[in-house]
């Protein structure tokens, strides 16, 4: 078996954190601002952009529930006073619909959206690395993100860099450390909702795009420093199919890669190279 060892770092307990929301019509302007805002962001600042509808949380005014919007969710782990200065340009950009940035316990911020991804709902997720946010790429993201049928579906854009980018690409089983961003396209619907086809189609569209404008470096493509093990996440019915695409394996680690490949392959029904008659534990949707 392959094991993972995590190095934990003290955070908080109080951080300056929360999302700022703008109307969907302001998404392109917000992303252009964001492109410059994170260019020289300190390591203490983490940000995630969410493109979708505003979830009906208790802290959100009812008139904004389910309204299409872009949110930049920030967390500053240094002193709160420093964070106020760092986040001021973000909070003052444009005309926000809602600003929920405030000092709070880190664990409260980390679990703030748990109610929007409940156990038992259906999920279809895709992920890919993205280059810098050019105007053309921003246009693609805006056009794609708000074309969902389910109001629960969303896309999240993670800003990378920082300490992650300062680790050599061949030092661990996780590569693509030079990627500026990663995007998750998350189709979400409840079991009683008929959105399976529309949301899986929507989630597949951007990562599978061959558009020169996206220039997306998908994790399923071969890389220069090793092999890729593809993982997809698919929740359908109460069963869960889990595969991945996050790891790269330099040649010296191929033996361990094979063991991991066989282990996950038998769960997902993926046939490891050199084997036949691997039985699927869960069905994989057509086009996966």
C-alpha positions as CSV (number, residue, x, y, z in Angstrom):
1,X,0.0,0.0,0.0
2,X,1.0,3.6,-0.5
3,X,0.8,5.9,2.5
4,X,0.8,9.6,2.9
5,X,2.4,11.6,5.7
6,X,1.2,15.2,6.3
7,X,3.1,18.0,8.0
8,X,0.7,20.1,9.9
9,X,1.2,23.9,10.5
10,X,-0.3,25.9,13.3
11,X,-3.0,28.3,12.0
12,X,-5.1,30.8,14.0
13,X,-7.1,30.0,15.9
14,X,-8.5,33.3,14.7
15,X,-8.0,34.3,11.0
16,X,-9.4,37.1,8.8
17,X,-11.5,35.2,6.3
18,X,-14.7,35.0,4.3
19,X,-16.1,35.5,0.8
20,X,-16.9,38.7,-1.1
21,X,-19.7,38.3,-3.7
22,X,-20.3,40.3,-6.9
23,X,-23.1,39.9,-9.4
24,X,-22.6,37.4,-12.2
25,X,-22.5,40.3,-14.7
26,X,-19.4,41.6,-12.9
27,X,-17.5,38.3,-13.2
28,X,-15.1,39.3,-15.9
29,X,-14.1,42.5,-14.2
30,X,-13.8,40.6,-10.9
31,X,-11.5,38.0,-12.4
32,X,-9.3,40.7,-14.1
33,X,-8.9,42.4,-10.8
34,X,-8.2,39.0,-9.1
35,X,-5.5,38.3,-11.7
36,X,-3.5,41.3,-10.5
37,X,-4.5,41.0,-6.8
38,X,-2.9,37.5,-6.4
39,X,0.1,38.2,-8.5
40,X,2.3,39.1,-5.5
41,X,0.0,37.7,-2.8
42,X,1.9,36.8,0.5
43,X,2.0,33.2,1.6
44,X,-0.3,34.0,4.5
45,X,-3.2,34.7,2.0
46,X,-5.2,31.9,0.4
47,X,-7.9,32.5,-2.1
48,X,-10.6,30.5,-3.9
49,X,-12.9,31.9,-6.6
50,X,-16.4,30.4,-6.7
51,X,-18.6,30.8,-9.8
52,X,-22.2,29.8,-9.4
53,X,-25.2,30.8,-7.3
54,X,-25.1,32.3,-3.8
55,X,-26.0,29.4,-1.5
56,X,-28.9,29.9,1.0
57,X,-26.8,30.1,4.1
58,X,-28.1,31.7,7.3
59,X,-25.6,34.6,7.0
60,X,-26.8,35.5,3.5
61,X,-29.9,37.8,3.1
62,X,-32.8,35.8,1.7
63,X,-33.1,38.1,-1.4
64,X,-29.6,36.9,-2.5
65,X,-30.3,33.2,-2.2
66,X,-29.6,31.3,-5.4
67,X,-28.6,34.5,-7.2
68,X,-25.8,33.9,-9.9
69,X,-22.7,35.5,-8.6
70,X,-18.9,35.3,-8.4
71,X,-17.3,35.1,-5.0
72,X,-13.6,35.5,-4.0
73,X,-13.2,33.6,-0.7
74,X,-10.1,34.7,1.2
75,X,-8.3,33.5,4.3
76,X,-5.4,35.5,5.8
77,X,-3.6,33.4,8.4
78,X,-1.2,36.1,9.7
79,X,-2.2,38.8,12.2
80,X,-5.7,40.1,11.7
81,X,-4.5,43.7,11.5
82,X,-2.1,42.8,8.6
83,X,-4.9,41.0,6.9
84,X,-7.2,44.0,7.0
85,X,-4.6,45.9,5.0
86,X,-4.0,43.0,2.6
87,X,-7.7,42.4,1.9
88,X,-8.8,46.1,1.7
89,X,-8.4,46.3,-2.1
90,X,-10.4,43.1,-2.6
91,X,-13.2,44.3,-0.3
92,X,-13.3,47.7,-2.0
93,X,-13.3,46.4,-5.6
94,X,-16.4,47.3,-7.6
95,X,-19.8,47.1,-6.0
96,X,-20.0,43.9,-3.9
97,X,-23.4,42.3,-3.3
98,X,-22.2,40.9,0.0
99,X,-19.0,41.1,2.1
100,X,-18.7,38.3,4.7
101,X,-15.0,38.9,5.5
102,X,-14.4,39.1,9.3
103,X,-12.2,37.7,12.1
104,X,-13.3,34.1,12.9
105,X,-12.0,30.8,14.0
106,X,-10.2,29.0,11.3
107,X,-12.3,25.8,11.8
108,X,-15.5,27.9,11.4
109,X,-14.3,29.3,8.1
110,X,-13.1,25.9,6.9
111,X,-16.5,24.3,7.5
112,X,-18.6,27.3,6.3
113,X,-19.8,25.7,3.1
114,X,-20.3,22.1,4.4
115,X,-24.1,22.4,4.0
116,X,-23.7,23.0,0.3
117,X,-22.2,19.6,-0.4
118,X,-24.3,17.2,1.7
119,X,-23.8,13.5,1.9
120,X,-26.3,11.6,-0.3
121,X,-26.5,14.3,-3.0
122,X,-25.1,13.5,-6.5
123,X,-21.8,14.9,-7.6
124,X,-19.8,14.8,-10.8
125,X,-16.5,16.6,-10.7
126,X,-13.8,17.4,-13.2
127,X,-10.5,19.2,-12.5
128,X,-7.7,20.7,-14.6
129,X,-4.7,23.0,-14.2
130,X,-5.0,26.4,-15.8
131,X,-2.4,29.0,-17.0
132,X,-2.5,32.7,-16.0
133,X,-5.9,34.3,-16.4
134,X,-5.7,35.9,-19.8
135,X,-8.7,38.0,-21.0
136,X,-9.6,35.2,-23.4
137,X,-9.5,32.5,-20.7
138,X,-11.6,34.7,-18.4
139,X,-14.2,34.9,-21.2
140,X,-14.3,31.1,-21.5
141,X,-14.7,30.7,-17.8
142,X,-17.5,33.3,-17.6
143,X,-19.4,31.7,-20.6
144,X,-19.0,28.2,-19.1
145,X,-19.5,28.7,-15.4
146,X,-23.0,30.1,-15.5
147,X,-24.5,27.7,-18.1
148,X,-25.5,25.1,-15.6
149,X,-29.1,23.8,-15.2
150,X,-28.8,22.9,-11.5
151,X,-28.6,25.9,-9.2
152,X,-26.3,23.8,-6.9
153,X,-23.5,23.3,-9.5
154,X,-20.5,25.5,-9.4
155,X,-16.9,26.0,-10.5
156,X,-14.1,26.8,-8.1
157,X,-10.7,28.3,-9.1
158,X,-7.8,27.8,-6.8
159,X,-4.8,30.1,-6.8
160,X,-1.6,28.0,-6.4
161,X,2.0,29.2,-6.3
162,X,3.5,30.1,-2.9
163,X,5.1,27.3,-0.9
164,X,3.6,24.7,-3.2
165,X,5.5,26.1,-6.2
166,X,8.8,26.1,-4.4
167,X,9.0,22.3,-4.1
168,X,10.9,20.7,-7.0
169,X,8.4,19.0,-9.4
170,X,10.1,15.6,-9.0
171,X,10.4,15.7,-5.2
172,X,7.0,14.2,-4.5
173,X,4.2,12.3,-6.2
174,X,2.4,15.6,-6.9
175,X,3.6,17.4,-9.9
176,X,2.4,20.4,-12.0
177,X,3.7,22.7,-9.2
178,X,4.3,25.5,-11.7
179,X,0.6,25.8,-12.6
180,X,-0.8,29.2,-11.5
181,X,-4.3,27.9,-11.0
182,X,-6.4,24.7,-10.7
183,X,-10.1,24.7,-11.5
184,X,-12.8,22.2,-10.3
185,X,-16.0,22.0,-12.3
186,X,-18.5,20.5,-9.9
187,X,-21.9,19.3,-11.1
188,X,-24.2,18.9,-8.1
189,X,-27.8,17.8,-7.8
190,X,-30.1,16.1,-5.3
191,X,-31.4,12.6,-5.8
192,X,-34.9,13.9,-6.5
193,X,-33.7,16.2,-9.2
194,X,-33.4,15.3,-12.9
195,X,-30.1,17.0,-13.7
196,X,-27.7,14.1,-14.2
197,X,-27.3,14.4,-17.9
198,X,-27.1,18.2,-18.0
199,X,-24.6,18.5,-15.2
200,X,-22.3,15.7,-16.3
201,X,-22.2,17.3,-19.8
202,X,-21.5,20.7,-18.3
203,X,-18.7,19.4,-16.1
204,X,-17.0,17.6,-19.0
205,X,-17.2,20.5,-21.4
206,X,-14.4,22.7,-20.1
207,X,-11.6,20.1,-19.4
208,X,-12.3,18.4,-22.7
209,X,-12.2,21.6,-24.6
210,X,-9.4,21.8,-27.3
211,X,-9.8,25.6,-27.4
212,X,-6.5,27.5,-27.7
213,X,-8.0,30.1,-25.5
214,X,-8.1,27.9,-22.5
215,X,-4.6,26.4,-23.0
216,X,-5.6,24.1,-20.2
217,X,-2.9,21.7,-19.0
218,X,-5.0,18.8,-18.1
219,X,-3.7,16.3,-15.6
220,X,-4.6,13.4,-17.9
221,X,-2.0,14.4,-20.4
222,X,1.5,12.8,-20.3
223,X,4.1,14.9,-18.4
224,X,7.8,15.3,-18.9
225,X,8.9,14.0,-15.5
226,X,6.8,10.8,-15.1
227,X,3.5,9.0,-15.7
228,X,0.1,10.2,-14.7
229,X,-2.5,8.2,-12.8
230,X,-5.9,9.5,-13.7
231,X,-8.5,10.0,-11.1
232,X,-12.1,11.1,-11.6
233,X,-14.6,11.6,-8.9
234,X,-18.2,10.5,-9.5
235,X,-21.0,10.2,-7.0
236,X,-24.1,8.5,-8.3
237,X,-26.6,6.7,-6.2
238,X,-25.4,6.2,-2.6
239,X,-22.4,4.4,-3.9
240,X,-19.3,6.4,-4.6
241,X,-16.8,5.9,-7.4
242,X,-13.4,7.5,-6.7
243,X,-10.5,7.6,-9.0
244,X,-7.8,10.3,-9.3
245,X,-5.6,12.4,-11.4
246,X,-3.5,14.2,-8.9
247,X,-0.3,12.1,-8.8
248,X,2.7,11.8,-11.0
249,X,5.2,9.0,-10.7
250,X,8.9,9.3,-11.8
251,X,10.3,6.2,-13.3
252,X,12.0,5.1,-10.0
253,X,8.6,4.9,-8.4
254,X,6.9,2.8,-11.0
255,X,6.7,-0.2,-8.7
256,X,4.8,1.8,-6.1
257,X,2.7,3.3,-8.9
258,X,1.7,-0.2,-10.0
259,X,0.6,-1.2,-6.6
260,X,-1.5,1.9,-6.2
261,X,-2.8,1.5,-9.7
262,X,-3.9,-2.0,-9.0
263,X,-5.5,-1.1,-5.7
264,X,-7.5,1.8,-7.0
265,X,-8.2,0.1,-10.2
266,X,-9.9,-2.8,-8.5
267,X,-12.2,-0.3,-6.6
268,X,-13.0,1.7,-9.7
269,X,-13.1,-1.2,-12.2
270,X,-10.1,0.2,-14.2
271,X,-8.1,-2.5,-15.8
272,X,-4.5,-2.3,-14.8
273,X,-2.0,-2.8,-17.6
274,X,-1.3,-6.5,-18.2
275,X,-4.5,-7.8,-16.5
276,X,-7.7,-8.9,-17.9
277,X,-11.2,-9.5,-16.6
278,X,-11.2,-6.9,-13.9
279,X,-14.8,-6.6,-12.6
280,X,-16.2,-3.2,-12.0
281,X,-17.4,-2.6,-8.5
282,X,-19.4,0.5,-9.5
283,X,-20.6,1.5,-13.0
284,X,-18.7,4.2,-14.8
285,X,-20.9,6.6,-16.8
286,X,-20.5,6.6,-20.6
287,X,-18.0,9.1,-21.8
288,X,-16.0,9.0,-18.6
